[in-house]
Amino acid sequence: MNNKVIFVMIDGLNYTVAISRMGYMMHLVENKLAWLYLVKTELPTLSKPLYEVIMTGTPSYINGITNNMIVRRSHEKSIFEIARVNGLKTAAAAYYWFSELYNKVPFDYVNDRELYNEDMNIQYGKYYFDDSYADSHLFIDGEILRRKFNPDFLLIHPMGIDNIGHKFGGNSKEYKLKANEIDNILSIFIDTWLKDGYKIIVTADHGMTENFNHGGTEDDERTVPLWIIGENVDTVKDIEIPQLCIAPTICKMLGLKKSEKMINFILPGLRL
Ligand SMILES: [Zn+2]
């Protein structure tokens, strides 16, 4: 039987604030229930390019999603597509760019807000388009999809931290409070997800600088955390991993063959 995976991708969460402000996640790490890695993201450190990097395991110069203004479907094989073609169920509670990349363009604000179609790569989707959409509501959107459709692969993608980072900067008290908030939300769901047989990855697409932005190569925009929970992992500490290894790792966790373009590298220490 294949494993089921919940993939939480927190938009705009930098490594430093994640490990200093997310006490619940670090409690899991301290007790060897979660394993923490440091991800060095691909470039550019922008949202849409990195959604595509994470979901297809290909860099921007190959996949062509080089900035946020490109509005078209992905040309690459995504985790969603590989899972669907192999008979697994896919779902996402995510920003509407995910529907545009992997389902259809342009996004229809009324009809695509909730989009259920088993022929689409993301078969069960709830999408938001307001960057200030509450993370609490977004996680409930994901939980509704999980309980209703029992997906094998579920993406949950909150935007709250990125949104606050653009207003106050990645070293502000507002940004740090938001990291606490998301840590609290995760503490509500993770136990239930584990009991229901899910493996969980929590990471971020990119970080945030203290100058209210991202897009460059500085550490605070380019280093993000990755926690894996519910898998057998040999002890790892301070391991830096490339972002391109996330897609092949998730394929492996789902019991699927990675695409040809994905790199031959999964999370170090992961026993699968
Ligand atoms: Zn942003």
Boltz pocket constraint, residues with backbone or C-beta under 6 A from the ligand:
constraints:
  - pocket:
      binder: B
      contacts: [[A, 12], [A, 47], [A, 162], [A, 163], [A, 166], [A, 214]]
      max_distance: 6.0
